[in-house]
Amino acid sequence: MKRLSLLLFVVLLSACGEKSASTEEPSADVPLTDTVESLLANPERRKELREQCRINRAKLGDELCNIVGVANTKAFLGDGEVPYTPPREKPTF
């Protein structure tokens, strides 16, 4: 029982230690210059950032990758202003 208590105490102390450098959040010193509108205007940059987000999202940061995702969605779906117009004739199957 004493050994179990000692082991639990050591595990508890090791869990309370400092974090290593690999688990710390990346610093976001660089301000975001890419906006949804700028990425919509520049599809090459959007594709490049999309690929980089797939490879290493932690390096670029969640905020930039979320902006890239919104830009891709808007590029694919458009602005959402187009109403649905059903065909005049019923489809035959």
HUTATA-V72845 format. One record per backbone hydrogen bond with DSSP energy under -1.0 kcal/mol. NH is the residue of the N-H (numbers start at 0). CO is the residue of the C=O. Records with the same first field share a line. If there is no record, write none. Layout:
NH: CO ; CO
This chain:
4: 0
5: 1
6: 2
7: 3
8: 4
9: 5
10: 6
11: 7
12: 8
13: 9
14: 10
15: 11
22: 19
38: 34
39: 35
40: 36
41: 37
45: 41
46: 42
47: 43
48: 44
49: 45
50: 46
51: 47
52: 48
53: 49
54: 50
55: 51
59: 55
60: 56
64: 60
65: 61
66: 62
67: 63
68: 64
69: 65
70: 66
71: 67
72: 68
73: 69
74: 70
75: 71
76: 72
77: 73
